[in-house]
């Protein structure tokens, strides 16, 4: 069975974690498949927005496959921890904007995957959290770094050290998810956000994401330089010329990502 489903339609790549019988938890084979999908997306010029969700109605992902983990020696555990971190870093570094459509439980690595995405939209009846300390481990796929950057150090410490499980509304109050919707409206709400981005210049979207993400990890002066560099990439593009022409002709632009 393919553990990660991937399709592209109307410039939107939908990636579905596909181990519903195991609550979409990550074993090593699934991580390898997920990494391959991420690399395909990175180099696919047709993909302008990425949506990641889980198969079934119970879980987005509950993180590492603990049944598999029990069978691994220390070296294999290190291998898995390195791999999941690598995969989520690749998701976080995709040039296209990414949206996590959280359709069910998102614990441990599942929550870390959601944090690696640019946006998070949650169904109202879900719960989530970085619960690793309750298993005598720590978040090992970026959670200790991404969560404090998102919500601040003190709140992140609280959630990680208490292994607190959050309702969807609590996650919104903490600033982890941007919106909470009824389950049957989740994909519609996710596509609405995707479409709001799709109407804009795809190369501009990517360069804006680059400037923001890279600038957040440096000082303001260096951030200004990164912004100028990103702007310069856009200047010779066909899309920029098309946008000016469309403005003068009072019509919608036809962006081609060139």
N, C-alpha and C positions, 0 to 999 in steps of 0.2 A: 504494500500500500504506500502511495505517495504521502509523506507526512507533512509536506508543505505544498499547498496548491497555489498556483500563480496564473493570473490571466490579465490581459491588457485590453481595455475597451475605452474608446473615446479619450485616449491619452491618460487614463487612470489605471494604474496597476493595483489589483486587489490581491493581497497575499493572505492566505488562510492557513493558520496552524491546524493540522488535520490529524490529531490523535484524540478524538472526542472521548473514546473509551478510557483514556488515561488523563482526562481533563486537560488535554493539550500540553502535557508536561514534556520537557526536553530531554530526550536521550541523545547519545552521541551521534547516531545516524541522522536524527532529525536536525541537529545542529549543522551537520555537514550539508544537508539539503538546503537548509535556510541560508547558509553562506553562499551557496551556488546561486540561489535566487537573487540574493542581494547584489551579486556581481553582474548578473544579467540585467537587473534594473539599472545599475550604475551606467552601463554602456548602451542602454536602449534610448535613443533620441526621441522615440515616440512617447515615452513615459514622462509625464509632467507632474503628476501627483501620485503618491503611494498611500494606500489604505491597508492597514494590517489588522486582522481580526482573528477570532477563533472559531473553529467548527463546533457545531452543536449549540445548545442553549445554556449549558452549565458554566463553561469556563472560557475566558480569554486564554489564560495559561496559568497553571499553578506552579510554574518554575521547573526546577530540576526533577528528573525522574528518580525519586528516592528508592524505588524498587531496584532500578539499575544500580544506583549509587551503593546499595548494600553489597553488591557483588564485586565492586571494584577495589583494587588495592590503592595504596596512597598515590602511587605514580599515575594511575589511571584517573583518580579523582583530580589531580593537578591538571592532567590533560583536559578533562571536561571543563574545569573552571576556566582554564585559559581559553578554550574554544568558545564558550558562551560569551566571555568578555570580548573576544575578537569579533564574533558575529554581531553583537549589539553595537560595538564600536563602528562596524561597517554600516549598520542601519543608521546610526547617528550621523555618520559622515556622508550619507547619500546626498548628492547635489539637489535632488528633488525634495520638496516638502513632504513630510510623512505625517499621517494621522493614525492614531491608535483608536479603533472602534472597540471599546471595552464591553464585550457582550456577556461577561460572566466573571467568575472569580479571577483575580489578578494578584497572585501572591508570589513572593520571592522573585525568582527570575522573570515571571510573567509581569510583575510590576516594574522590574528593571527594564524590560523590553518596552513597556509603555513609556517609561521615562526617557528612553533613547529616541522616541519619536518627538516631532516638533509640536504636535497637538494631541490632546486626549479628550475624547468624547465618550461618556459612559451611559449605559443603560441604567435606569433608576434602581433596579433591583439587584445590583451587583455589590460586591465588597472587594477590597483590595488592601495591600499593605506589604511592607518589607518585613517579613516575619521570621527572618533567618535566625535571629538571636534566640528564639524559642526552641530552635533545633541545635543550639550551642555552636552555631557558625555565624558568619557575617555576610551581608550582601557582597557578592564577589564578581558581579557583572556590571559594575558601574554605579550601583545604587548609593553607596556612601559618598560619591562625588556629584552625581547628577541631582539628587534630591535636595541637598543644601543649596546648590546653585539655583534651584527652582523656587524653594520656599524659605530659605534662610537656615542658618546653622542650628539655632535653638530648636526650631520646630522639627527639623530633620533628626536631630539627636533624640528628641522626644519619641518620634515615631519609630525609629530604628531600635533604640534601647528598650522600649517597652513592647516591641513587636506588635504594635497596635493594628487591629483590623478596622478599616474605615468603611463606612457606608459610602455610596456614591455622593450623597449630599455633603457628607463630612469631607470627602476628598475635594469637592468643589470649594468648600469653605477654606481649606488649607491652600488652595491655589494649585492643586495637582491636576485636576481636570477643568476644562474650560466650560463645559456644559453637561447637563444631565437631562436625559430624555427618556420617554417611555420606550420599552424594549422594541416594540414594533415600529418605532420611529428612528431607531439608531442609525441604520444605514442611510435613510433619507437625510437625516441631519448631517451625517458625515459627507454625503455627496453634495449637500448644499454648500458646505465649507469648501470642498474640493472645487466646485464649479465657480465659486467666488474668486478662487485663485486662477482657474483655467482661462478666465476671460482676459487675464493680463499677460504681458510678455513673458514667455517661459524662461528665456535667458535672463531677463531682469529678475524674475523670481529667484532663480538659482544664485545669481550674484548678490542679491539682497540677503538671502539666507547665509551665504558665505561671509559677507561683511559682518552680519550680526553675530553669527556663531564664533567666528575667529576674533572679533573685536571684544566679545565678552570675556575672553581669556587673556586680555592684555590691558595695558594702560590706555587712557583716552587718546593721547597723542598718537600712539601706534595705531589705534583704532581708526583715526582719521586717515592715516596712510592706507590702511586696508580698504577703507571705503573708496578712496580715490582710485586705487588699483582696480577694484571691482567695477567702478563706473567706467574706467577706460576700456575694459573688456567689452562693454555694451556699445560704445560709440560707433565702431565700424559695422554694426550688425544691420541686416536687412529689416529686422523687426523695428528698430528705432526709426528708420526712414519711413516704414509703413505707418507707424503710429502718427508721425507728423502729417503724412499725406491724408490719413483718415480724419485727423482733426480738422484740416483745412477743407476737406470735402464733406464734413459733417456726416460721417458714416462710422460704423464699427470697424475696427482694424481686423485684418486677417493675419494673425501671427503664425509664422512657420517654424519658429525656433531656430532661425538662421541669422 
